[in-house]
Amino acid sequence: MNKLHLYDKIISPIVTEKSTNLSEQNKIVFKVPSNANKDNLKSNIEKIFKVTVTKINIVNKQNRTKLTRGKKIKVSGYKKAIITLKKGQSIDLTTGI
């Protein structure tokens, strides 16, 4: 499988305070496309980062409206994957994907 196809299932890492706290539990959070599934994500992440994935949770963030300066703005939803790695393994997100 070509490297380009492996990276198609990962859009970007999500770096927030909550996801940084999850990294202490060997969990990494990625933004993924809407057609991604657990089987494809597991195989792609194991091939790209050379780690062992033990569990994957996928969460759909719904569209929502936000009030900004008195106007309603639509914020689009996305899909995120919380990936649990084998104990002792980690992914360094600062080096880039």
C-alpha positions, 0 to 999 in steps of 0.5 A: 500500500502506498504511503499516500493512501495510509495518510488519507485516513488521518486529517490532523491531530487534535491538540487541546488540553483534554487530549493532552491529558489523555496522552498520559493514558497512552491515548492520542486524538486524531481528526479523521474523515467522515468515511473512516472506520476502526479497521482501516484506522488501526491498520494505517496507524500501526503502519505509519507510526510503527506502534501497537493499537489496542483500542479505537473509539470514534466520536461524531461531533455534530454541526452546531450554531454559534452566536458571534457578534449577534449573528448566528454562524454554522460550525461544521461537525467532524469525526474524531478518533481516540486511539489507545496504544499499548502500554509504554508506546507513544506517538510524538506529534511535534515531529509532524505527520 
